[in-house]
Amino acid sequence: VQLQASGGGLVQAGGSLRLSCVASGDRFRDSAVGWYRQAPGMPREWVASRVLGGATNYADSVKGRFAISRDNAKNTAYLEMNNLKPEDTAVYYCRLFKCDTWGQGTQVTVSS
């Protein structure tokens, strides 16, 4: 399985972005998915996850602003990010938990 993340970019504070993570192979629909992020000089941190049954969980810092979803027909996971803040600036990574596979990351930069 390989993951390809995209959708990052430069946005002003208060703006929105939608990240996508496309998985190759047939393991996607059997695995929970998650998004993580890593700011410069900081450890990678968990942002959101969605289990197979549909339940979602979010870090307190993004709760109410971010939404994780998936489309099994497209082997794709999404992270909808609204009301972005400068502290959301980071490289964002997707992850398939079952096979512990990570995407390559996509840069999100939020200007004040």
N, C-alpha and C positions, 0 to 999 in steps of 0.2 A: 504494500500500500504506500502510495505517495500522496502528499497533501500540497496543494498550491493555493496560497493565500493571495488575495488581491483586494483592491478597493481603498487602500490608504491614500493619504495626500495631505495637503496643507489646507486648513480651514480656520476661519475666525472663531473666536469664542462665541458660543451660542449656536454654532452651526451643527450640521449633521453629516454623518458618513455611514455607509453600509459596507462592511467587510464581507468578503466571500471566501470560502475555503472549499475547493473542489478536491474530492478524493478519487484516486484511481483504484481499480480493483473492485472486489465485491465484499469488503469487510465493513464498509461504511455503515450500512443499515443495521449491523449487529453490535454497534458500539455507541456508548455515550460519547458526546463531543464536548469540548471545552475551548475557551479562549483564555489566553494569558497575555501579559504584556511586560515589557522590560524597558524602563527608562534608563538613560545614561547613568552609569555608576551605581545602579540599583539592582537588587536581585530580581529575577523574574517572579511575577506575582499572578495568582489566579484572578480572573475577572468574572467568568460566568461559565456555567455548564448546563447541559441538558441531557437527561438520562433517556433511556429507550421508552419509558412510559410517558414521557412528555414533561415531567417535572423539571423546573428550572431553578437555578440558584445563582445569586449574584453577590459579588463583593459589596460591602456597604458603600464604598466610594462611588459605585456606579448604579446602585439600586434606584429604580425609577427613571433612569436616563437611558440605559442600555437594554436591549432585548436580544436574546439568542433564539435562533430558530433553525430548522433543518428541512430540507426537501430530499427525501430518500430517492425519489424518482430521478433527481439530478445529481445524486451523490454530493450534495452541497450543504454546508452549514453557513449560517449568516450571523453577523453581529451588527445590529442596528444601533447606532450611537447618536443620541440626540443631546442637545444642550451641552455641547462639548466645552471643556474647560482646559486652560493651559496645562494643568496637572495631569490631563489625560495623554499628553504627549509621550509617545513610547513606540517601540516596535511591538506589534501585535502578532501573536502566534496562535494557530489553531492546533488542536490535539485530538487524536482518537485514543480513548482510554484503553480499549481492549487490547490493542497491539502496541500501545505507548508510542505512537507515531506522531511526529511534529511537522508542521509546515515550516516554510523557510522564513516567514515573517513578512509583515508589511508595515511600512512606517506611517504613523499618524502624527502630524504636527499641528498643534492648536495655538494660534497666535492670539495675544491679548489685545 
